[in-house]
């Protein structure tokens, strides 16, 4: 809703308007940008003028269609860096776009509220897709009847304390990553594959806050070899600290034996599978009938 002061300014016919954007990353960092030639403070956020950020005209509709646009800007050490994009720190970041009276920055109105979608890099610049709030309507909702558990280990539905002793370990990186694989020490007490499907999180260093999912976990004579499904996207140096959490494969057997948490299992392990549902009568030869035929369910 446009405030009275801004509306009066718009009605005057001679305006001093610009656009500003704020971006809140998932790690909590908030950045501000403007296409004005001076920095502005909007809702307590300093919107910098030296980032070269601009946006195409917004496509806004009245129904549930997704509002969309693009933001284009320059990669720089003080705003959006290539390293942060590669690390995924801007994935899903919350974006607010403002129309601002730069002569009186307290006069503004929100024109767009959404999130970053696909981000691409071209030379020394980046291009980010903007997705409106109705984008969430395009995502599957609710739960399905499935033999596997639909909860996430440690969430409010699972209720398991994943930080309990024996299920979560913190340590220091001693050897650099080789792509998505890292060699660790001090985990020999855990069985092979104990951390498969688990969470691997960096706590310090350039990759702090980045999370990967464990694909392979095996112990050899001396080292623990852990491979993630995808490389972290930022440099990990010796001495950086990490945290690794035991993995869950979502089966009832694992929930009962590994976590002793079957009372909170959120799957349906006794639902008949597709083979049973599609079973039909089959005619086979009976070994006791001298070659006669008998009807069986196969």
Number of C-alpha atoms within 10 A of each C-alpha: 8 14 10 10 14 21 14 11 15 15 10 9 8 8 13 12 18 17 21 29 27 23 21 18 19 15 12 9 11 15 18 24 27 28 20 20 12 11 17 25 16 21 11 9 15 18 23 24 17 17 19 17 24 19 19 11 10 14 12 14 10 7 8 12 15 20 20 23 18 18 17 18 19 21 22 14 10 10 17 19 18 17 16 16 18 16 20 18 19 24 18 18 21 21 21 17 21 19 20 23 21 22 12 13 16 16 20 25 17 15 16 22 17 22 24 23 19 14 19 14 16 9 8 11 17 19 19 20 16 28 23 22 17 15 16 12 11 10 8 7 8 5 10 11 12 15 17 16 22 18 17 14 23 12 11 10 13 20 15 17 13 17 13 10 8 11 18 18 16 15 17 18 19 15 14 16 18 10 12 16 19 18 17 19 15 13 16 15 8 15 11 16 17 17 24 21 21 24 20 25 20 23 18 16 16 17 22 17 15 19 21 20 21 24 19 18 19 18 19 9 6 12 15 19 17 21 23 22 13 14 17 22 20 17 14 21 17 12 14 18 19 22 15 21 24 23 23 19 14 19 18 20 13 15 22 14 10 15 16 13 15 17 10 16 21 22 20 16 16 9 11 11 11 8 9 11 8 8 10 11 9 10 12 14 13 13 10 7 9 8 10 10 12 12 11 12 10 12
